[in-house]
Amino acid sequence: MHMEVKGSVHKYGNNVDTDVIIPARYLNIADKKELAAHCMEDIDPTFVKTVKPGDIMVGGQNFGCGSSREHAPMVILESGISCVIAGSFAHIFYRNSINIGLPILECQEACEKIDAGDNVKIDFDTGIITNLTKGESYTAEPFPEFIKEIIQAGGLLASIKLRQGRDSA
Amino acid sequence: MPMTMTQKILAAHAGLPEIHPGQLISTKLDLVLGNDITGPVAIREFYGAGFDKVFDPDKIALVMDHFAPNKDIKAAEQCVTCREFAKKHNLTHFYDVGVMGIEHALLPEQGIVAAGECIIGADSHTCTYGALGAFSTGVGSTDMAAGMVTGEAWFRVPDAIQVKLTGSLQPMVSGKDVIIHLIGMIGVDGALYQSLEYTGDGVANLTMDDRLCIANMSIECGAKNGIFPVDAVTESYMQGRVNRPYTIYEADADAHYSRTIEIDLSALKPTVSFPHLPENTKTIDEVGEIPINQVIIGSCTNGWLSDMKAAAEIFAGQKVHPDVRCIIFPGTQQIYLDCIELGYMKTFIQAGCAVSTPTCGPCLGGHMGVLAAGERCVATTNRNFVGRMGHVDSEVYLASAQVAAASAIKGKISDPRKKG
């Protein structure tokens, strides 16, 4: 299955932590839509008003640092974001994103050159990020097969289900 | 290929003779942990994906510590989800209000984690158990759900940074100052995707509480885990707590480290992390005049008995400054009881401190000490991000129990080494 997404960019800086992605004061909320209404609100109150399905989030270094709350990638995904690009990701955020099926890419050049509002296309098979606004392209390391399988299955649990199905077949 | 201590534990749990950094592996787990915030998400995913059986009811721990005792109706319902799951699946290690402590203080104390084990927890400070010579790391709720089903987790094998400790700490300097100093040196992403392996002659001079505190905050420089070698101090701590065989792993003498950092413990001073990142460190003599409104002593970082002792010694015969609220959170019920028996509780209350049952509440701005706009807090917790303890315009300064207690008395960030 070919994986490709396209959308407009929401841009943030270094060390975007999970407390600003989704503040702890909302962690008593179980409903995903209700939670997503607070995504990024402490650093960007306009995000939830402007985000459109397919949009792309771009951060700097150490994106998603702090608490292990999976609510963070969950609200980003629920907001309609199709991919997060950053120079680097905090390790728990990285695995959480893959585990819930939120595509993420590490690409230093992309996070330096892409500006807020740019229109960007991403090909996950090649790792090529095309900036349609600026007419540039940048290359990220594509996912290893193991991780691609998890994302394509729709997350870790779905991939375990698939594997268990295969094993018992 | 020579391996680090972390790599050896991971290789053993993956059933592989050797592994190398970057390799994707699947390992067997000795414990899967969750709490009242991350547990319900994992439980919903567990059932939602159509699973109905856990891999081992003895190897799953659920601790109701974050918004418990229940802060509101929604929090109460999250605890109900966990409670029902624990009952239905006969979980051995379910800790509810009355017996619960802050998870990372409770699990080592109760001997639920031990040297050489491979542990995941849906809480970023799960790395605390590296103090015992275990591989333990924070994950998300989906990893927790998958771990509960399969008893396994996937990992990318980490490279490691060696932190070589020499000397011993001066009075009024603790493990908290060591880890804050290290984060200040390498930054909040200085150990991203890597292990922090603490080594050197200085390790023997650190108490178990110091090591637990240092391992706990290893995540604050991005580390996957922080780990200490197992020595006489570790073994004597585990004695009487851990009632099963455990394995001691050692790094190979020629293990590869991406870098080596040397820290002379005897040169460290009380250190404070300024808002809004743990890497913004200043030694106490560089702090200047910073008036404060609140002090929090406790959490999974500094709710240990040694922190309670240090605070009690500073509060003895003193009063909390009239402009300050000081709230103390012992890490576990046992530590709370010890505080009563040792007379610390009387000292705290006579000094004008409030003492709470164990909870994570204030550390993440949940309840029991939320800050208003413009308020400043000295906290022995582990994060000072924007809005972490309440309003986005509040400020958190991270420090040891010693600095926090001295600051509570003076009404401003203060050096615990200075009398009067």
Interface residues (C-beta under 8 A of the other chain):
Chain A: N15 D17 D19 V20 P23 A24 R25 L27 N28 I29 A30 D42 I43 Q61 N62 C65 G66 S67 S68 R69 E70 H71 P73 M74 S88 A90 H91 I92 R95 N96 N99 I100 P144 F146 I147 G155 L156 L157 A158 I160 K161
Chain B: L24 I37 T38 P40 V41 R44 E45 F46 G48 A49 G50 F51 H66 F67 K71 D72 K74 A75 E77 Q78 G121 A122 D123 S124 T126 T137 G138 V139 G140 S141 T142 D143 A145 A146 V149 T150 W154 V188 D189 L192 Y193 I219 G222 K224 L277 L364 G365 G366 V370 R383 F385 V386 G387 R388 V392
